[in-house]
């Protein structure tokens, strides 16, 4: 019996995903098409449609990949945080926001663009919500469930507003709303 032949290019799917992510980060959703991804990944056009039949399939996979990478990073951040007071959590979250705005701006923009696209494309919703679910899971270990939910919403608001603002937020712009939730009587 002859051995089964494997794919001629076993890393092709990963190259397609990497190319999709590069295009998302550089050009946004408008820059992603099967043809553009195939060109960027240096694969035949048919390869992109083989792995991802529709553009939404490709965007969903990219959303999931970005969200899973963020979730892994955020879980690591939460573990390093350890036990922290509410005031300490305010400062740690402010550091997190500043770090994301300064070092992960393109990823944030792509994530929020994909989240916005999910409003009109139901097939993207589950993957788009992974971002907020990861934040909630980490924050719920440091606060109660209601506060964790509110923090996710405040963090999203802070990040989105900061991404469109003409200047970065001040430390107080970040800490005041967080402190209102975490240390309301201090």
C-alpha positions, 0 to 999 in steps of 0.5 A: 500500500502506497503512503498518502501524499501530504500537501505540497505546501503544508505551511500555505494556510499559515502564510495566507493567514499571515498575509491577511493579517499584514493587509489588515494591519496596513490597509484595514478590511478594505485592503483584504480580498482573496486576490490581495491575500494571494498576492501578499502570500505568494500563493495561487488565488485558488489556494485562498478560496480552498482554505477560505471559501468566502471573504467573511471566512477569511476575515473571521479566521483573522479576527479569531487569530488576533483575538486569540493572540490578544487573549493569550497576552492578556491572560499572561498580563493578568497572571503577572498582576497577581493580587492587587488592590482596587487602586493598584488595579486602576494603575495597572489598567491605565498602564495596559491602556497606554501600552496598547495605544503605544505598542499595539495601535495597529492591532487595536485598530484592526480589532475594532474595525473587525468588531464594527464589521461584525455588526453587519456581518453575523458570521463574524460576531462570535470571533469578534466577541472573543476580545471582550470575553478575554478581557472579562475573564481576566478582570473577573479574577480581580473584581466581581462580575458586574465590575468586570463587565463595566470595566470591559465597556469602559476600556473599550470606550477609552481605547476607541476614543483614544484611537480617533483622538488627535492627541493621546489621552492624559493619565487622568483621562484614563484613570478617572473613569477606571477609579470611578468604577474601582474606588468610588469612595476613595 
